[in-house]
Amino acid sequence: MSELNQSGPFPTVSWIGDASSGFLRMIDQTRLPGECVEIDCLDTAAVWGAIKRLSVRGAPAIGVAAAYGAVVGARGRGTDDPATVRTSLKETSAYLQTSRPTAVNLFWALGRMEEAADAAGDVSGPELVDRLLAEAHAIAEEDRAMCRAIGRHGADLLATGDGVLTHCNAGGLATADYGTALAVIFTAHEQGKGVHVFADETRPLLQGARLTAWELQNRGVPVTLICDNMAAQVMKEGKIQKVVVGADRIAANGDAANKIGTYGVALLARAHGVPFYVAAPSSTFDLSLADGSGIPIEERDPLEITEGFGRRTAPEGVAVYNPAFDVTPAELITGIITERGVVQPVDAETVRALLGDSRATR
Ligand code: MRU
C-alpha cells in the first residue's frame, strides 16, 4: 500500500510491470477523501474483492480493472501450455463476473478479453498472456479517449454560469481517466464557462460527498455539496440549470441504470423543467435488453445503511432494503452524451442510429 500525492491527476487503475509478473494497482476508493492510498492486486481473489467492496467502482473503471484482473488470472496456473492459459482465463472471467451484476462494462470487458484470446490463434502461453495484457491496455486507452470525447460533446450542452447537479461519482475515479458526467463539467470549466456544481451526497456510500466533491475540488471546479433530499429545494430555488449523471447500463430504448436516487433526480428535473442528461461511453450500452426492466439491480449489505462508516444509526433488527441502482426511463432523459455524439431525443430508434450494431453486447 502506498500514499499518493492528492493534487492529482491520479491513476485510478494501472498495471505495474510486464505481462508475466506484473500486477494491478488501484486507488482504494473506500479510503477517500481522508486517505489517498493505493492497493496492489496480485491474484484474482484480490481483484474480485476490490470490485465487490468498491475499492474500484464506477462502470468503466470496473471494466478496466476486470480486464487487468483477467491477465492476472490467465497466468494463474502457469504459462507453459497455452491451453491452460485459455482455461484459466475462462474461469477467471466467470469468477469476476460474479463480483457485481449491474454495470455492463464488467461483462463487456471480460468478453473482449476472451475474444482476444480466441483471436490470438496458435501462439505460445507467454505470447498469449502478452496479447491479453495488450488488450487490457487497449480497453483502458479507449476508455480514456471516450471520456475526452464525451467531455467535448457534453460541454456544448452547458451554458455559461450554469448550475449543474450530479449524483454519485462519474469522474476520473469511475473511469480510466477524466470521467463521463464529470468530463462534461471538467471540459466546460476548462472552456471558461464558469459552471457551478451541486453534488448530491449519494447515500448510503456517499460517492458524491467522498469522491465527486474531492475530484472537483482537486481540479478547481466550484462545488457545493448537498444531501440527496435537498435536490428538490435547490431546483425550486432556481440554482440548477442542468443535471448530468453517469450510467451503469443503458438498454436499447435508452432506459438507464445508475446509482440509486438517480431516478428520483430525473423526476425532480422533469417537474422543474430542468434538462436531464446521462453521459456514458458505448461500452455502457446493452443492446441485448429491449428496455430497462431486464437490468439486474444489485442489492447490497444492509449494514451499509444501518452502520455506514462504522457507526450504528438504526435500531438493531430493523428490516432494511438496499438496492444499489435504479433505472431512469428514457422519457425522462433529455439526451445521452456518448463519445460518438448526443442521442436526443432518447428512444430505440435514436439509440440504434448512433450505436448501430457496431459493438457486441452480452
Ligand atoms: O456503486 P458504484 O459507486 O459503482 O456506482 C457508480 C455509479 O452509479 C456511476 O454513476 C456509474 O457507474 C457511472 S461511472 C462513469
Residues whose N, C-alpha, C, O or C-beta is under 5 A from the ligand:
A	BS01	MRU	R57 G58 A59 H167 C168 N169 A170 G171 A174 T180 Q207 G246 A247 D248 N258 K259
